[in-house]
Amino acid sequence: MTARVTFDFTGTAVLITGGTSGIGHATATLFRDAGASVAITGTKPTTADYEADLSGMAYHQLQITEEKSIDALAQKFTRLDVLVNNAGANFPGGLDESKPEGFDASVALNLTGPYRLTVALYAALKSSAAAGGASVVNLASMSALRAVPLVPGYGAAKAGIVCITRNLAVKWARKGIRVNAVAPGTIDTPMTAPMHGASELVESELAHIPLRRFGSVGEIAPTIAFLCTEQSSYTSGALFVVDGASDCV
């Protein structure tokens, strides 16, 4: 027995930030395999600097905390149907997020940069002729909804992502642009990999997850993709939680 959803994004122009690994790469691969024209960003100079399969994707180097880098990327797009704001990380530069400089760096990386890029791409998104309108999907986090004392800057930034998702959804409602967010729980990605070296951290996370396991990137990408289909054309300003029921406890 199988129960799988499939997608057809033929002719869809997609930009996914941080598409070289983790959730971003899984999402980029899904869109590519569904016929979309996919562009991804990363911080390294070329695709040769990555081990992931990036074939069939246009690559752009982006420093999401630098205004000039954001503006240079935005100028490359005259039409965009889908924007997935996935790039981000905790402990930026190895900084302690409980200290003001670490907190500021995390907010700049995870909130200010994605917001600046989204606004810079407004004209390209407005030019979309996609059925149901252009779609922006922001990656939030369960740290926006519950305390994670190790990463207060990351949590605050992701709470801000939820806020700007709702505000832009209202502001752009009549411009043919929908804006939604996905809040993953604890997902097995390169960002969470260090946790597996400390059993107490793993157990602490599992204590919040009734399904008693971490999620996979393949369980997040389809939710992102669905929000970009014409079947979700009445969905905007929403936060989709994909977290193994952790928000229920």
Number of C-alpha atoms within 10 A of each C-alpha: 3 4 5 6 7 10 15 15 19 13 13 23 22 25 27 24 26 24 27 26 21 22 26 24 23 20 26 30 21 22 26 22 16 17 15 23 20 24 20 22 25 22 15 14 12 12 19 9 10 13 9 13 12 20 10 14 21 13 21 20 19 22 18 26 20 13 13 12 14 21 15 14 17 19 12 11 14 14 19 23 25 29 23 28 26 24 26 23 14 24 19 20 10 8 16 19 23 15 11 12 12 22 23 17 22 30 24 21 22 29 26 18 20 24 19 17 21 20 13 17 21 17 17 20 28 19 17 21 14 21 13 18 24 29 32 28 26 26 26 31 25 21 22 19 15 12 12 13 12 13 19 23 31 32 27 19 26 26 20 19 27 24 15 19 26 19 14 20 22 16 13 15 15 10 16 18 26 31 29 27 28 24 22 22 24 23 21 17 15 11 14 15 10 11 15 12 9 9 10 11 13 17 15 10 17 17 14 19 21 14 13 14 18 18 19 17 19 15 15 22 21 19 17 23 23 14 25 30 19 15 11 15 17 10 17 23 21 17 21 16 19 20 24 19 14 20 15 9 8
